[in-house]
Amino acid sequence: METPPPSTPRTEPTDADVEAFKQQLGRPPRGLRAIAHRCPCGQPDVVETAPRLPDGTPFPTTYYLTCPRAASAIGTLEANGVMKEMTERLQSDPELAAAYRAAHEDYLARRDAIEVLAGFPSAGGMPDRVKCLHVLVAHSLAAGPGVNPLGDEAVEMLPEWWLKGTCVTGVPEDEQ
């Protein structure tokens, strides 16, 4: 698959974005800071969240994938053993391991620019293993190609989830 084009960098969420998020995840957003990437259909597919939820609970997942179609496709990759294969490659490929460690540092730097969560890991298993492809794909989409090598690989493995149109209803693109 061709990587979805990068959206405008980080935008403030509109009321339509919040409604799209509610439909995508079946709940209101918590700690929503920005839209980090938009699907080619125009709806949010990755949001940036605060390092702490409004009640103060640490939430180290800065980039959260919201599109249910993309999430389902990623779940299929996970079920097919992609995470295990990637983790094994990290153990035997020093260049890949170094690039993945750099992705981990990038993730932490982006989160720390918002608020430092001392002692909390980045996300997705970084830097030593692959624990969640959803997080790695979200990071790749938000940061752009070339930042997270395993997230980029996972994006390339995905079908073009947006081809069936938007995953939400009643949220016009022109209100974003």
Buried (B, 14 or more C-beta within 10 A) or exposed (E): EEEBEEBEEEBEBBEBBBBBBBBBBEEEBBBBBBBBBBBEBBBBBBBBBBBBEEEEEEBBBBBBBBBBBBBEBBEEBBEEEBBEEBBEBBEEEEEBBEBBBBBBEBBBEBBEEBEEBEEEBBBBBBBBBBBBBBBBBBBBBBBBBEBBBBBBBBBEBBEEBBEEEBBBEEBEEEEB
